[in-house]
């Protein structure tokens, strides 16, 4: 039986300060990087905070082929006052 190719579950998580920045960054990601699928937009409420204004927003990018360069993503997300979470 032939062995299946190695499958990776690599994800990059970009943290952004608000929803507007996250939506703008998500659109720009598609233009700047050839993504196989749209990034997943996730609201990350800070512990104990109910106010939507106090939430960070995450863009989760699947990168199964390891094509996205972490340094380029770091530079990209800084344009929106965000950062990339280290795995």
NORQUI-V485714 format. One record per backbone hydrogen bond with DSSP energy under -0.5 kcal/mol. NH is the residue of the N-H (numbers start at 1). CO is the residue of the C=O. E is the energy in kcal/mol with one decimal. If there is no record, write none. Layout:
BEGIN
nh->(NH | NH)
co->(CO | CO)
e->(E | E)
END
This chain:
BEGIN
nh->(12 | 13 | 14 | 14 | 15 | 15 | 16 | 16 | 17 | 22 | 23 | 24 | 25 | 26 | 27 | 28 | 29 | 30 | 31 | 32 | 33 | 35 | 40 | 42 | 42 | 44 | 45 | 46 | 49 | 54 | 55 | 56 | 57 | 58 | 59 | 60 | 60 | 61 | 61 | 62 | 63 | 66 | 73 | 74 | 75 | 76 | 77 | 78 | 79 | 79 | 80 | 81 | 82 | 83 | 85)
co->(61 | 85 | 12 | 59 | 13 | 83 | 14 | 57 | 80 | 18 | 19 | 20 | 21 | 22 | 23 | 24 | 25 | 26 | 27 | 28 | 29 | 33 | 60 | 40 | 58 | 56 | 43 | 54 | 46 | 51 | 52 | 44 | 16 | 42 | 14 | 40 | 58 | 12 | 59 | 60 | 10 | 63 | 69 | 70 | 71 | 72 | 73 | 74 | 75 | 76 | 77 | 78 | 77 | 15 | 13)
e->(-2.5 | -0.5 | -0.6 | -2.7 | -0.5 | -3.6 | -0.5 | -3.4 | -0.6 | -2.1 | -2.8 | -2.5 | -2.7 | -2.3 | -1.9 | -2.4 | -2.6 | -1.4 | -1.1 | -2.9 | -3.0 | -1.6 | -2.6 | -0.5 | -2.6 | -3.4 | -0.6 | -0.6 | -2.4 | -1.6 | -1.4 | -2.2 | -2.8 | -3.5 | -2.6 | -2.8 | -0.6 | -3.0 | -0.6 | -0.5 | -3.0 | -1.7 | -2.1 | -2.4 | -2.3 | -2.5 | -2.7 | -1.4 | -0.7 | -1.2 | -1.5 | -1.9 | -2.0 | -1.8 | -2.9)
END
